[in-house]
Amino acid sequence: MDSMANKLVMQDIFAGLAVGNAKAFYEGLAEDVRWTITGTSAWSKLYDGKPAVLELLASLAAQFAGRYRGTPRRFIAEGDHVVVEYRGEVTTTAGQPYHNEYCCIYRLANGKISEITEYCDTELIANTLAPPPFVGSDRAGIF
């Protein structure tokens, strides 16, 4: 796919995320997707493969009181990569607002997300979210 086609895929995914519908995002993940959350938070690491990414998302969703909304500000596409700048908004089950600013680099292959590199406010993550349940477990090494 060319850069415009990849950009359209990501715009479609974020059209759903902007209204709290993550279906296209889940369906758009390749089986061998790799997601890197940068920084030094308990969440910062490589999540390798769709099962690991789905576990990451389930761990996050368990802390959210409502549907997560990701509102895009900008899409920049070049070749297999699409950069999306967006604002994520949700309230946690503890009643705290979790509004983070993201810049993610998505690599697409055959119309599917094969790689994500996420940049965000990891201090906000550390102050708002509990560490993922798999941190420190023997399963942490598979990520």
C-alpha positions in Angstrom: 0.0 0.0 0.0 1.2 3.5 -0.6 1.4 6.3 2.0 -2.0 7.8 1.1 -3.7 4.4 1.5 -1.9 3.8 4.9 -3.0 7.3 6.0 -6.6 6.5 5.1 -6.4 3.3 7.1 -5.3 5.2 10.2 -7.8 8.0 9.7 -10.6 5.4 9.6 -9.3 3.8 12.8 -9.2 7.1 14.5 -12.6 8.1 13.3 -13.8 5.2 15.5 -11.5 6.0 18.4 -12.6 9.6 18.5 -16.1 8.4 19.5 -15.0 5.6 21.8 -15.3 2.8 19.3 -12.0 0.7 19.2 -13.3 -2.1 16.9 -11.4 -0.9 13.8 -8.2 -0.5 15.9 -8.4 -4.1 17.2 -9.2 -5.4 13.8 -6.4 -3.4 12.3 -3.7 -5.0 14.4 -1.5 -7.6 12.6 -0.9 -10.9 14.4 2.8 -10.1 14.7 2.3 -6.5 15.9 5.0 -5.0 18.1 4.1 -2.0 20.3 6.8 -0.1 22.1 5.8 2.4 24.8 8.8 4.6 25.4 10.0 6.1 28.6 10.6 4.7 32.1 7.1 4.0 33.5 6.0 0.5 34.5 4.1 0.4 31.2 7.2 1.3 29.1 8.4 -1.8 27.2 8.0 -3.8 24.1 4.7 -5.7 23.7 5.5 -8.4 21.1 2.6 -10.0 19.3 -1.1 -9.5 19.2 -1.8 -11.5 22.4 0.6 -9.3 24.3 -0.9 -6.1 22.9 -4.4 -7.3 23.7 -3.3 -8.0 27.3 -1.8 -4.5 27.5 -5.1 -3.0 26.2 -7.2 -5.2 28.6 -5.0 -4.0 31.5 -5.6 -0.4 30.6 -9.3 -0.9 30.0 -9.7 -2.5 33.5 -8.7 0.9 34.9 -11.1 3.0 32.8 -14.6 3.8 33.9 -15.8 4.6 30.4 -14.8 4.3 26.8 -11.4 5.6 25.8 -11.5 8.3 23.2 -8.5 9.2 21.0 -9.0 12.5 19.1 -6.5 13.0 16.3 -4.9 16.3 15.6 -2.6 15.4 12.8 -1.7 12.6 10.4 1.6 12.5 8.6 2.3 9.7 6.1 5.4 8.5 4.4 5.8 5.1 2.8 4.8 2.4 5.3 4.7 4.8 8.2 1.9 7.1 9.5 2.5 9.4 12.4 -0.6 10.3 14.4 -0.6 13.1 17.0 -3.7 12.8 19.2 -5.3 13.4 22.6 -6.6 10.5 24.6 -9.4 11.0 27.1 -11.0 8.8 29.7 -11.9 8.8 33.4 -10.3 6.1 35.5 -12.3 3.8 37.8 -10.8 5.9 40.7 -12.6 8.9 39.2 -9.4 10.7 38.0 -9.3 12.2 34.5 -6.7 10.6 32.3 -6.1 13.0 29.4 -2.8 12.2 27.7 -1.1 13.7 24.6 0.4 11.1 22.2 2.5 11.0 19.2 2.6 7.5 17.7 4.5 6.2 14.8 2.5 3.3 13.1 4.1 1.0 10.5 1.6 -0.7 8.3 2.0 -3.8 6.2 -0.7 -5.1 4.0 -3.2 -2.7 5.5 -2.6 -3.8 9.1 -0.7 -2.2 11.9 2.5 -4.1 12.3 4.5 -1.8 14.6 3.6 1.1 17.0 6.1 3.4 18.7 4.3 5.5 21.4 5.5 8.7 22.9 3.4 10.3 25.7 3.5 11.8 29.1 4.8 8.8 31.2 4.7 10.9 34.3 1.0 11.2 33.9 0.8 7.5 33.5 2.7 6.9 36.6 0.6 9.3 38.6 -2.8 8.2 37.3 -2.7 4.5 36.5 -1.7 1.5 38.6 1.2 -0.6 37.2 0.1 -3.3 34.8 -0.6 -6.6 36.6 2.1 -8.5 34.8 5.0 -6.3 35.9 7.4 -8.3 38.0 5.8 -11.6 37.1 7.6 -14.4 35.3 5.5 -13.5 32.3 7.0 -10.0 32.0 10.0 -11.4 30.1 7.9 -12.4 27.1 7.2 -8.7 26.3 
